[in-house]
Amino acid sequence: MLAILAEYSYSHPFVQPLPVWDYWPWLLLPLCAGVAIVYKSAKCASMRRVPWEATVAFAWILIFMVTAGAILAGLVKVLESKG
């Protein structure tokens, strides 16, 4: 990982993306966790319920994101095979 970063020269910020090819799907986990915790912290009547409800919301968000990704990947494969 560090060897990839060492070879990469970041000379054009906001035009040339950073090299996150190997681990970018894992960035979905903290994103979903943050959204679930903040949303449930604002919506729950009692803070005692936040950990459980945020865990459930995290699972639902993750399930739907993975499902949407699989559907879109399948759609791309179908459209590429027809073209």
Backbone bond lengths (Angstrom), bond angles and torsions (degrees), N, CA, C in turn:
res aa  C-N    CA-C-N  psi(-1)  N-CA   C-N-CA  omega(-1)  CA-C   N-CA-C  phi
1 M - - - 1.450 - - 1.520 110.86 -
2 L 1.329 116.79 -47.61 1.459 119.29 -179.86 1.515 111.67 -67.96
3 A 1.339 116.64 -28.92 1.461 119.27 177.88 1.524 110.67 -65.79
4 I 1.331 116.05 -36.83 1.457 120.10 177.63 1.523 109.96 -65.56
5 L 1.321 116.87 -44.07 1.462 120.34 179.90 1.516 111.71 -66.72
6 A 1.334 117.16 -32.84 1.464 120.25 -179.87 1.530 110.79 -68.96
7 E 1.329 117.44 -34.59 1.451 121.37 -179.80 1.526 112.45 -78.64
8 Y 1.276 117.95 -17.84 1.455 123.36 -173.59 1.528 109.97 -87.69
9 S 1.311 117.08 125.31 1.461 119.17 175.52 1.516 107.97 -105.99
10 Y 1.296 115.59 122.19 1.470 121.67 -176.72 1.519 107.87 -93.45
11 S 1.322 115.38 79.77 1.457 119.93 -173.14 1.527 113.14 -96.64
12 H 1.318 117.67 -18.43 1.467 120.84 -178.56 1.532 110.19 -126.29
13 P 1.337 119.01 81.62 1.466 120.10 -179.52 1.527 111.92 -60.11
14 F 1.291 117.47 145.23 1.461 126.97 179.31 1.525 113.38 68.65
15 V 1.331 118.03 -2.32 1.452 121.97 175.89 1.526 109.28 -113.67
16 Q 1.315 115.68 -41.53 1.457 122.72 -179.12 1.533 107.99 -105.38
17 P 1.342 118.95 115.41 1.466 120.43 -176.71 1.532 112.56 -69.44
18 L 1.322 115.54 155.58 1.459 120.67 175.23 1.529 109.94 -72.41
19 P 1.325 118.28 151.96 1.468 120.40 -177.08 1.531 112.15 -79.27
20 V 1.301 117.00 94.79 1.466 121.44 177.75 1.530 110.14 -121.89
21 W 1.324 117.70 31.13 1.451 121.53 -174.13 1.514 112.61 -65.30
22 D 1.328 117.63 -32.74 1.453 119.76 -174.11 1.520 113.79 -80.02
23 Y 1.306 118.07 -27.40 1.461 118.97 -171.61 1.517 114.49 -128.93
24 W 1.312 120.80 11.18 1.457 120.55 -175.79 1.528 113.80 -63.84
25 P 1.348 122.22 -32.41 1.469 118.72 177.99 1.536 112.45 -64.04
26 W 1.335 117.58 -27.80 1.466 120.37 -179.47 1.526 111.77 -71.93
27 L 1.317 117.96 -17.18 1.457 120.68 177.76 1.529 111.87 -70.98
28 L 1.336 116.32 -12.60 1.463 121.14 176.35 1.532 111.57 -66.90
29 L 1.331 117.34 -31.68 1.469 120.74 -177.38 1.533 113.02 -64.07
30 P 1.342 120.34 -53.03 1.472 117.65 178.23 1.521 112.93 -67.03
31 L 1.334 117.67 -28.91 1.454 120.21 176.86 1.519 110.44 -64.35
32 C 1.326 117.55 -48.44 1.468 121.65 179.08 1.518 111.06 -63.94
33 A 1.327 117.43 -40.88 1.465 120.92 179.37 1.520 110.59 -63.09
34 G 1.310 117.41 -45.40 1.460 120.70 179.82 1.514 112.28 -62.75
35 V 1.326 117.06 -44.37 1.462 120.65 179.14 1.526 110.59 -63.20
36 A 1.321 117.20 -44.66 1.466 120.81 -178.39 1.527 111.40 -64.47
37 I 1.311 117.85 -43.35 1.466 120.83 -178.36 1.522 110.91 -66.66
38 V 1.314 117.05 -45.90 1.469 119.67 -178.89 1.516 110.66 -66.02
39 Y 1.324 117.43 -43.50 1.461 120.47 -179.27 1.528 111.45 -62.99
40 K 1.320 116.53 -47.35 1.463 119.38 -178.24 1.520 112.09 -71.53
41 S 1.319 118.56 -29.11 1.463 120.69 175.70 1.519 110.72 -64.64
42 A 1.318 117.00 -32.55 1.456 120.73 179.56 1.522 112.00 -82.15
43 K 1.325 118.16 -28.78 1.461 121.25 -172.98 1.530 115.08 -95.95
44 C 1.325 118.61 -26.92 1.466 120.70 -175.71 1.521 110.92 -74.13
45 A 1.325 115.08 142.43 1.461 120.31 177.98 1.527 111.32 -74.61
46 S 1.333 117.00 -30.98 1.455 122.03 -179.07 1.526 109.24 -126.43
47 M 1.317 116.69 137.84 1.466 120.49 179.88 1.528 112.28 -69.99
48 R 1.317 117.77 -16.25 1.465 120.89 176.43 1.524 111.58 -65.20
49 R 1.326 116.54 -28.07 1.460 121.16 -177.08 1.526 112.59 -86.36
50 V 1.308 117.99 -13.22 1.470 121.33 -173.73 1.529 113.04 -60.30
51 P 1.338 121.01 -47.79 1.480 118.01 -177.51 1.530 113.47 -58.45
52 W 1.328 116.83 -45.09 1.465 119.28 -179.15 1.523 111.22 -67.76
53 E 1.316 117.55 -47.46 1.461 119.89 -177.94 1.525 112.06 -68.21
54 A 1.332 117.56 -32.92 1.460 120.13 176.28 1.529 110.43 -68.62
55 T 1.324 117.42 -35.65 1.463 120.74 176.70 1.523 110.99 -64.70
56 V 1.326 116.18 -42.70 1.467 120.12 178.13 1.525 110.29 -65.44
57 A 1.325 117.08 -44.62 1.466 120.48 178.49 1.527 110.67 -62.74
58 F 1.323 117.41 -40.33 1.466 122.28 177.12 1.527 110.26 -57.93
59 A 1.324 116.44 -45.88 1.467 120.58 -179.74 1.525 110.96 -63.45
60 W 1.332 117.48 -45.30 1.468 120.82 179.56 1.523 111.42 -62.82
61 I 1.318 117.38 -44.45 1.464 120.60 179.43 1.518 109.86 -61.07
62 L 1.325 116.40 -45.64 1.459 120.87 -179.13 1.523 111.70 -63.31
63 I 1.328 116.93 -43.18 1.465 121.25 179.10 1.521 110.55 -60.68
64 F 1.332 116.81 -46.60 1.456 119.56 -178.58 1.527 112.38 -69.67
65 M 1.320 118.42 -35.06 1.464 120.48 177.49 1.529 111.03 -66.64
66 V 1.321 117.07 -42.91 1.469 120.64 178.67 1.527 110.03 -66.09
67 T 1.330 117.11 -41.05 1.460 120.86 178.22 1.529 110.74 -63.19
68 A 1.326 116.63 -45.55 1.467 120.09 179.03 1.525 110.47 -62.55
69 G 1.330 117.64 -40.54 1.457 120.84 177.72 1.515 112.08 -63.07
70 A 1.325 116.75 -41.24 1.470 120.28 179.66 1.528 110.85 -66.82
71 I 1.315 116.87 -41.34 1.466 120.35 178.46 1.524 110.47 -64.01
72 L 1.314 116.80 -44.90 1.466 119.88 179.77 1.527 111.84 -66.60
73 A 1.327 117.71 -37.52 1.469 120.57 177.28 1.526 110.11 -64.83
74 G 1.331 116.76 -40.98 1.456 120.15 176.79 1.524 112.18 -65.03
75 L 1.319 116.46 -40.05 1.463 120.60 177.89 1.524 111.31 -63.57
76 V 1.317 116.87 -41.13 1.469 120.61 178.14 1.527 110.10 -63.57
77 K 1.320 117.39 -43.07 1.473 120.45 179.62 1.521 111.04 -62.52
78 V 1.330 116.44 -41.72 1.463 120.08 179.53 1.519 110.50 -65.41
79 L 1.322 116.96 -45.17 1.465 119.92 -179.09 1.520 111.92 -68.41
80 E 1.331 118.63 -33.61 1.463 120.82 177.51 1.521 111.69 -70.75
81 S 1.323 117.08 -33.41 1.464 119.70 -179.33 1.526 110.96 -73.06
82 K 1.324 117.48 -28.04 1.471 120.38 179.21 1.525 111.78 -80.51
83 G 1.337 116.29 -23.71 1.472 120.40 -174.97 1.452 111.27 -86.01
